Amino acid sequence: MSLPVKSFLSPMEALLVQEIPEGPGWQYEPKWDGFRCLIFRDGAKTTLQSKAGQPLTRYFPEMVEAVSKLKAEKFVLDGELVIPDGARLSFNQLLLRIHPAASRVKKLSLEHPSVFIAFDLLVDEQSKSLLKTPLQERRKALERFASEFFPLDKAIRLSPATTNLKTARQWFSQVGTDLDGIVAKRLKSPYLSGERTGMEKVKLARTADCVIGGFRYASKKKVVGSLLLGLYDDDGLLQHVGFCSGLKTKERKELLATLQPLIKKPGFTGRAPGGPSRWSTARSTEWQPLAPKLVVEVTYDHFTDGRFRHGTKLIRWRPDKAPKQCRMEQVAPIGKGLMHLI
């Protein structure tokens, strides 16, 4: 590439903190629920790069086409690849794109086209590097670039930004819809490739009461490996929504005496865990169904596409809670999200 930055640039990263930083000198942005992506355009060549430096180009052909139509022929953008599905963003649709078959990727790109949400400009249309330029100036350049070049069909959009803490807190209240958190960036900071010193992120931890619909043994079946969590839907079906594996060693041993007497099919009456996939192993599909008698309170960071995005953390057992009270309403998205802002 003839661009003034290397083609596989490590993106600037954020330090995880507990509170949104206050005071002058900060710019706040939504942390979108998608794939971090750098877009390199150098004439006829477009490259999409993941946060880890892996190529994403072949998985998002519709985005490559959208970039190729822009009048600006040289630039580098930093942003987030997302896929709208109805009124929400679907992380699951992004995961489905990472598929070895080009025909499958093409089909998905037509059914659920991606959107790129830009939040930084690293090289402008004059092929000038902005890496050493302070954020407050890069933001102005990005807004000008977006106004001049971004397409009317909104395949590429400008992410909102504010220096108003009240607005940032309002955005934070929408975490769990289209957002994964809030990012705060230092206005005077250059683009610090691969570093976490100029940017901080805040994520919201929520809690939910869940039914234990099953469990998996750890290796050699001597202790409990993970608890399988369920929530009841409007039809009264117990849907598998995730797992909890952060158990103490003593708990793993003692739990067998509690769980084994409750082994009983079907465990989950709706969606069940352990379906085979190209990522699963024979052992990962094995699980023991339980009668829906036990309830636990867990903490989680994100719920999307009908399940917890990551493993949850056990807070406490809830013998006072009836299993039928553990319903999907607990994890329902709050508000309408922020896609309407872009």
N, C-alpha and C positions, 0 to 999 in steps of 0.2 A: 504493500500500500504506500502511496505517496503522501498520506496524511502526516501531520507533524507529531502524532502520538503513535505508539506501537499498537498493533492490531489487537493484541490481547492485554488490555490495560486492566489492572486490578481496580475495581471500583472503590470509592471512598465508603467506609463502613461506619456504623454507629455503635456507641457504647450503650449498653442496656442500663437504664437507671429507673428508680422507683417513682419519681415525680417529674412533671414537666418543669424544666428549668425556667426561672423567672429572671426579670431584669432586662435592661436594654442590651442590644447587641445580638438578639436571637431572632431567627426566622423559623416559623412553624409550618409544617406540611403534613398532610395525611400520609400514613404509611399504608399503601394500598395492598390488598390481598392478592398478590400475583407472583410472577417470576421477575426478579431484578434482571434488567437487560441493558446492555450498551449496544447502540446501533451505530455502525461505521458505514458511511456512504462515501465511496471514492469513485466517482464517475459511474460506470456501468456495474460496479461491484458493490454489493451490500452484504454486510456481515452482522449477524445477531450473536452477541456473546452473553453467556450466563454470568452470574455472580462468581461462580467458581472458575471462570475462564473457559468453559466448555462451549462449543458452537451450538447455537439454537436455530440456525438458518433453515435447515431442512425441515424442521418441525412447524414452521410458521410461514408457509409460502405466500399466504395472502398479505402478510406484513411486508415481506420482501417486495411484493408487487406494489403495495401502497407507497413504500419508500422510494421505489424506482420512478414513481410518477411525480415526485416533488421537483419543483424547479431548481431548488438548491442541489447542486451535484457533489458537493464536498462538505461533510460535517460529521460530528460525533455527538450523539445524544445519550444521556443517562436517564433511565426511567423504569417503568414497570409494565410488563406484559400482563394483561388481564383478559378474561373472556366473560362478557356479559351473558347471562342466561336468564331471560325474563327481566325482572326488576333488580336482580342481584348479580354479583360476580360469582363465578363457579371455579373454585380451585381444582375440583375434580376434573373439569374439562381441560384444564392445563395439563394435568398429569396424563390424561389419555393421549395427549399429543406426542408424548415421548414414546413413539412406537416405531419398530423397525421397518414396517411396510409403508412405502411411499403412497400407495393407493389409499391406505387407511387414513394417513395424515391428510391427504387431499380431501377426502370425504368429510372429515371432521372440520377442516378449515372452511368448507362451504356451508356446513350445517351450523357451526358456532364460530364465526370469525373473531379473531382477536383484536384487541385495541391496545395501542401503546400510549401510556400516560407519561409524558416527559416532565422531568423536574430539574434537569440541569443541561447546560450546553457546554461541551468541552472543547469543541472545535467549531468555529462558525463557517458560514458559506464562502468566506474568503480564504479558507484553509488556515486560519489563524488559531493557534492554541490558546485556550483560556484557562489552562490548568493553574497558572500562577495568579490569575485574576481573582480578587475577593468575591465572595458569593453575592454581595449586594449588586455588584456590577455584572456578574454572570446572569443573575436573575433578570436584570433589565435587558440584557442581550437575548436571553431566552424568550422573553415576552415579545420582543421585536421580531425575532425569528419565527415564532409561532404565528404572529399576526400576518406576516408576509408569506409564509410557506405552508403552514399546516392545512391539510385538505378539508373541504367543506363537508365531506361525508363522515368526519370525525373518527377516522381510523387511527389518527394520531392526534392526541389532545394535550393541552397544557394543564398540569396539575396546579391546583390553587395553592397559594402561599400567603402567610400573614405574619405581621409582627405584633399582632394584638393577642395577648394571652387569653383574654375572655373568649375570643373566637376559637383559639386552639382548644380550650377546655370544652367548648360546645362540640367541636369535632370529636374530641376524645369520648364524649358520651355516646357516639355512634359506633364505637369499636365493637366488632362482632357482626357488623353488617357487611359493608364493602371494605372495611378497614381492619388492619392488623395492629394499629396503634398510631402514635403520633411521633413525628421526627422533629427534633429541634437542631438547627444548624447555626453556627456562628457566622454572622454577617461579614465579618472581616477575614474569614478563613479562606485560603485558596483551596483548590481541589486536592485533597491529601489522599492520593492513590494508595489503597491498601491500609490506611490508618483509621483510627477511631477517635482521634483527638479533637476533631472539629465538628462532630455530629453526635447527638444522643437520641435514644429512642425510648419510648415508654409504652409498655403493653399493659392491658387490663386483665387481671386474674379474676375470674368469676367462680362461683360455686354452684353445684347441682347435687340433688339427692337422687341416687340411682339404685335400681334393683340389680343384684348380682344374679345374672341369668346363667352363668356358667363360669368355669375356670380352666386354666391350662396348667398342667404339671410342668415343673422345671425339669432339667435333665435327670434321667434315671428315675423319675416319678417319686422322689423322696420328699419333696416339698412343693408348695404351691408356687407356680411361676408367675401367673397374673390372674387378676379378676376380670371377668367379662361383664361389661356394664350395659344395662338396658333402660329404656324409658317407654312408657305407654303412649300410644298415639290415640287419636280421636275415635278409632274403631276398637279400642281396647286391646290392641295387639302389642306385645312387648318387642320393641325393635332394638337390635344390637346397635349401640352408639359408640363403643370404644372399649378401652381397657385401662386397668390400673396395675402397674407392675412395681411401683416404688415401695415395696414392702420390706420391713426389717427382717433379718434372718430368723429371729425368734418367732415372729408372726407367721412366716412362711411354714414353719414346722407345726406350730400350734393350730393353724387354720385347717389342716387336713382333717383333724378330729371333728371340726365343725362342718366342713363342706361335704365330705364323703358320704355321710348319712343322708344328705339332701340331693344326691345325684338322682336325677329323674328327667326323662324326656318329656317335652321337647326343649325345655329351657327357654328358648325364644320362640314366640308364636308368630312373629313377623320376620323381619330380616335377621338372618343368623350369621355368626362369624365363620371364618375358616373356609370360605369359598376358594377353590383353586384359581391361581392366576400365574402369570409369568414371573411374578416376584416371590410367590410363596413356595415353601418347601413342604415335604410330606409331614414333617413334624409340626409346622406352623398351622396346618389345617386341622390338627387334632385338638379337641376340647371336650370337656365334660359338662353336660347340661345339668342345671339345678332347678329344683322347685323354687318358684319366686317367693322366697320367705325373708331374705336378708336385704337390708338397705344400708348404703354407705353415702356419706357426703364427701365429694371430691372437689378439687379445684382444677380449673382448666383455663386455657388462654384463648381458644378459638373453637367454634362449632360451625361447621359448614357441610353442605351436602349430606345432612342427616347423621353426622358423626363428629366426635371430637377429633380435631386435626392431629393432635399429639397425645401421647400418654398422659393420663391424669395423675394427680397426687391425692392419696387418701388423707382426709382430715380426721374423720371419726366415723364410728358405727352409729346407726340411727335405729335402735330397737323401738323407739317411740313413734317411728314413721311407718304408716301402712304402705306396702309396696304399690298399691293402686294409686297412691297420691303422687308417685314419681312420674310426672307427665312431661311431654315435650314442651309445654308452655314455658318451662323454666329456661330453656335455651333458645327461645324464639328471638329472632333479630329485633333490636330496639330501633325504632325510627325508620326512616326511609333511605338511609345511607347518604353518600355524598356524590354519587355519580351525576346528580342533577346540576352540580356546580361546574361540570366540565362539558 
